[in-house]
Amino acid sequence: MIHGMFAARRRHACAHPGRRGTRDAGSFAVEFAAGFGIVIAAILVMAVAYQTSQSGAAMTNAAREAARTASLANSADGARRAADALVRTRFADTDVCAELTVETSTAQFRAAGTVRVTVTCRTNSLLGWQRTLRATDEAVIDRYRGGVP
């Protein structure tokens, strides 16, 4: 009876010509490890892309709000301070930016003039890569502020 079991095994191993029973041993583990690594790498790339897009959207929104806030200030210095304070408040509780700069152009700060705010951020990434994102927005100062030009 025992001899019959080994014969059945031998017959089964030979049923597939070109394949040997011991040759495929462990191939599933290797294929799984390679596939798993590729899946993990794809997930990390998607996470970094998502983080970068969210950081870019936050930068654009902060530049827009800062320009609008600066346009409501009473003086050019007040506009610079208001824009800087707003952007730094927006990013204070997040670790999105490793380095944050705010540039406010008040060259045309007058009734019906414009204020331009540029926000630059060197991002912190999940994998340690850093990118520099920049967003600029411009807002028109109310033309009736301080009289008609």
Contacts in CASP RR format, 6 or more apart in sequence:
PFRMAT RR
TARGET T0000
AUTHOR 0000-0000-0000
METHOD contacts of the structure
MODEL  1
MIHGMFAARRRHACAHPGRRGTRDAGSFAVEFAAGFGIVIAAILVMAVAY
QTSQSGAAMTNAAREAARTASLANSADGARRAADALVRTRFADTDVCAEL
TVETSTAQFRAAGTVRVTVTCRTNSLLGWQRTLRATDEAVIDRYRGGVP
13 20 0 8 1.000
13 21 0 8 1.000
44 126 0 8 1.000
44 127 0 8 1.000
47 126 0 8 1.000
48 125 0 8 1.000
48 126 0 8 1.000
48 127 0 8 1.000
48 129 0 8 1.000
51 123 0 8 1.000
51 125 0 8 1.000
51 126 0 8 1.000
52 123 0 8 1.000
52 125 0 8 1.000
52 131 0 8 1.000
52 133 0 8 1.000
55 96 0 8 1.000
55 97 0 8 1.000
55 121 0 8 1.000
55 123 0 8 1.000
55 133 0 8 1.000
56 133 0 8 1.000
56 135 0 8 1.000
58 90 0 8 1.000
58 91 0 8 1.000
58 94 0 8 1.000
58 96 0 8 1.000
59 119 0 8 1.000
59 121 0 8 1.000
59 133 0 8 1.000
59 134 0 8 1.000
59 135 0 8 1.000
60 135 0 8 1.000
60 137 0 8 1.000
61 90 0 8 1.000
62 86 0 8 1.000
62 87 0 8 1.000
62 90 0 8 1.000
62 91 0 8 1.000
62 119 0 8 1.000
62 135 0 8 1.000
63 87 0 8 1.000
63 117 0 8 1.000
63 118 0 8 1.000
63 119 0 8 1.000
63 135 0 8 1.000
63 136 0 8 1.000
63 137 0 8 1.000
64 137 0 8 1.000
65 86 0 8 1.000
65 90 0 8 1.000
66 82 0 8 1.000
66 83 0 8 1.000
66 84 0 8 1.000
66 86 0 8 1.000
66 87 0 8 1.000
66 102 0 8 1.000
66 104 0 8 1.000
66 117 0 8 1.000
66 119 0 8 1.000
66 137 0 8 1.000
67 83 0 8 1.000
67 115 0 8 1.000
67 116 0 8 1.000
67 117 0 8 1.000
67 137 0 8 1.000
67 138 0 8 1.000
67 139 0 8 1.000
68 139 0 8 1.000
69 82 0 8 1.000
69 83 0 8 1.000
69 86 0 8 1.000
70 78 0 8 1.000
70 79 0 8 1.000
70 80 0 8 1.000
70 82 0 8 1.000
70 83 0 8 1.000
70 104 0 8 1.000
70 106 0 8 1.000
70 115 0 8 1.000
70 117 0 8 1.000
70 139 0 8 1.000
71 79 0 8 1.000
71 114 0 8 1.000
71 115 0 8 1.000
71 139 0 8 1.000
71 140 0 8 1.000
71 141 0 8 1.000
71 142 0 8 1.000
72 82 0 8 1.000
73 79 0 8 1.000
73 81 0 8 1.000
73 82 0 8 1.000
75 109 0 8 1.000
76 106 0 8 1.000
76 109 0 8 1.000
79 104 0 8 1.000
79 106 0 8 1.000
79 109 0 8 1.000
79 115 0 8 1.000
80 104 0 8 1.000
80 106 0 8 1.000
83 102 0 8 1.000
83 104 0 8 1.000
83 115 0 8 1.000
83 117 0 8 1.000
84 102 0 8 1.000
84 104 0 8 1.000
87 100 0 8 1.000
87 102 0 8 1.000
87 117 0 8 1.000
87 119 0 8 1.000
88 100 0 8 1.000
88 102 0 8 1.000
91 97 0 8 1.000
91 100 0 8 1.000
91 121 0 8 1.000
95 124 0 8 1.000
96 121 0 8 1.000
96 123 0 8 1.000
96 124 0 8 1.000
97 121 0 8 1.000
97 122 0 8 1.000
97 123 0 8 1.000
97 124 0 8 1.000
98 122 0 8 1.000
98 123 0 8 1.000
98 124 0 8 1.000
98 130 0 8 1.000
99 121 0 8 1.000
99 122 0 8 1.000
100 119 0 8 1.000
100 120 0 8 1.000
100 121 0 8 1.000
100 122 0 8 1.000
101 119 0 8 1.000
101 120 0 8 1.000
101 121 0 8 1.000
102 117 0 8 1.000
102 118 0 8 1.000
102 119 0 8 1.000
102 120 0 8 1.000
103 117 0 8 1.000
103 118 0 8 1.000
103 120 0 8 1.000
104 115 0 8 1.000
104 116 0 8 1.000
104 117 0 8 1.000
104 118 0 8 1.000
105 115 0 8 1.000
105 116 0 8 1.000
105 117 0 8 1.000
105 118 0 8 1.000
106 115 0 8 1.000
108 114 0 8 1.000
108 115 0 8 1.000
109 115 0 8 1.000
109 141 0 8 1.000
110 141 0 8 1.000
110 149 0 8 1.000
111 141 0 8 1.000
111 142 0 8 1.000
111 143 0 8 1.000
111 144 0 8 1.000
111 145 0 8 1.000
111 146 0 8 1.000
111 147 0 8 1.000
111 148 0 8 1.000
111 149 0 8 1.000
112 140 0 8 1.000
112 141 0 8 1.000
112 142 0 8 1.000
112 143 0 8 1.000
112 149 0 8 1.000
113 140 0 8 1.000
113 141 0 8 1.000
114 138 0 8 1.000
114 139 0 8 1.000
114 140 0 8 1.000
114 141 0 8 1.000
115 138 0 8 1.000
115 139 0 8 1.000
115 141 0 8 1.000
116 136 0 8 1.000
116 137 0 8 1.000
116 138 0 8 1.000
117 136 0 8 1.000
117 137 0 8 1.000
117 138 0 8 1.000
117 139 0 8 1.000
118 134 0 8 1.000
118 135 0 8 1.000
118 136 0 8 1.000
119 134 0 8 1.000
119 135 0 8 1.000
119 136 0 8 1.000
120 132 0 8 1.000
120 133 0 8 1.000
120 134 0 8 1.000
121 132 0 8 1.000
121 133 0 8 1.000
121 134 0 8 1.000
122 130 0 8 1.000
122 131 0 8 1.000
122 132 0 8 1.000
123 130 0 8 1.000
123 131 0 8 1.000
123 132 0 8 1.000
123 133 0 8 1.000
124 130 0 8 1.000
125 131 0 8 1.000
143 149 0 8 1.000
END
